[in-house]
Every structure is written in structure tokens, then in C-alpha cells.
Amino acid sequence: MTIRQNFDFEAVGPKNMYLMYHEELESLAKFLPELERGRFWMTFGDAYINHLTVLQNVGMTGIEPIVYQGKEIVPLQFLAAVLPKPETLGPTTTGKTNIGDIATGMALDGSGEKTYYIYNICDHEEAFHETGNQAISYTTGVPAMIGAAMMLTGAWRGEGVFNMEQMDPDPYMDMLNTQGLPWQVKELAGPLDF
């Protein structure tokens, strides 16, 4: 969380995003070997960062058990037990999410390097009205449901475990449009410097 950039997210506004590890980077590098660089960024509000810093400083994010009043507890598990449960946040969460991917590469038509931003916007209140959950749950659940539908309909098939990037993206992307997470593509002026 030491490297951050500011980015203006459509429908959300300018936000600080932080460079983080995410397991998707490993599978993308494995199954898309032509990928020269992949980075994962996530936004957090200033209040969240301040709270997290304090909790880390007092040891509440630790995963090693400690003994408290003769009982062994894991600080992070205790913290999770006293914080509000994510499923209770839906009625009070407002605003929107903007989740996307920025890619730079050579245009297929040979016209040179291009940078595109593909993204979707999800409204917390609309997601709650539809499902009783906020947009974070919605943007996690809908893609999983679509993946299951791809397997059940035979659009994605094979034996064993697969990563999404090994499958045909077209039916998946089509279904995102019809299942509440329509995506957009915007060409950017050039590669971003982060």
C-alpha cells in the first residue's frame, strides 16, 4: 500500500488507487505469456487507510495466535468478529463501483499502439434493491454465476480446473451485458504512466 496513483473513475470520480498483489496476476502471466506487464490496483478511501494503519500498528491485523486471559485468539479473527458483517452493509452503502482493465498494445489493424479501458459501473443502491446486497457482493457474485452458466450450457467445457483466461471470453462478456454488469470500452490518449 506504499505505491499509489490518482485516477479519475467514470461515475465515481478521482480516487487514490494502490498497487497490490492479486492472484489474477499469476494466472494471467501463466496463460497469456505475451503479456509484458500486469499490475493490480485497488482503491481505498483515506478513512479506510487511516483505520487500517492504526489497526496494523496495534497488532489487530496479525494472524499469529496470542494468549489473552488464558485463551488463544487470532487478532484478525477477533477483529472480524467485532466488525460489522459485510452482508449488513447493503442498506447503508451508497455510490458506485468502477471495475476495469487498462490495456496497451499494438492494434490488430497495424495502426500502431493503442490504449483501451474496458470497465463496468455498478450502483450500490440498485444492487441492493435487486439482490439485498451492495455492489461489491454483486460484482463478485454475478461473474461467478456467469462462469457456472458457461459450464452448464457447454459454452465452456473441459476436464479439470481452468482459469477464466483459458476460456472463450465472448459468451462470458455477452452475458455480463445481460446480467446486470454491462461493460464499456473507452480509448485513452496513450499508455498510463503507472
Buried (B, 14 or more C-beta within 10 A) or exposed (E): EEEBBEBEBEEBEEBBBBBEEEEEBEBBEEBEEEBEEBBBBEBBEEEEBEEBEEBEEEEBEBEEEEEEEEEEEEBBEBEEEEEEEEEEBBEEBEEBBBBBEBBBEEEEEEEEEBBBBBBBBBBBBEBBEEBEBBBBBBBEBBBEEBBEBBBEEEBBEEEEEBBBEEBEEEBBBEBBEEEBBEBEEEEEEEEEEE
